[in-house]
Amino acid sequence: MIFYTLKYIQNNQNADKAILYGLMLVAAFAMIIFTLLYLHNRFCYKIS
């Protein structure tokens, strides 16, 4: 049976959190870009 040390578990948790935060930032950035593109397209048709 493999027993993990506390330091190993903490390092894995930190890596998981870093990956999660990175994915959240990418998702938020993509959402902002698509929202801006949608609003820009909407305003272009409203003015014309």
N, C-alpha and C positions, 0 to 999 in steps of 0.2 A: 504494500500500500504506500502511496506517495503522500507525504505530509508537507504542506507548504508553510514557509515561515511567514510571520506577520509582515515583514518587509516586502516579500514577494507579492502578497495579496494587496498591500497598499500601493505598490508600484503599478499593478494591473488596474486597480481602480482609478488611479490618476491617469493612466493612458486611456482608459475607457471614457473618462470625463472629457479629456482633451479631444478625443475623436467626436464625442457627442456635441461639444461646443463648436467644433469646426463645422460639423454638418448643419447645426442650427444657424450659424453665420452665413453659410452658403445658401440655405433655404431662405433666410430673411433677405439677403441681397437679391436673390432671384425674384422674390415676391415684389420687392421695391421696383426692380427694373420692369417687370411685366405690368405692374400697376401704372408706372409712368408711361409706358408705351400705350396701354389701353386708354388712359386719359388723354394723351396727345392725339391719338387717333379719333377719339370721341369729339374733342374740341375742333379738330380739323373739319369734320363733317357738319358740326353745328354752325360754324361760321359761314361755310360756303353756301 
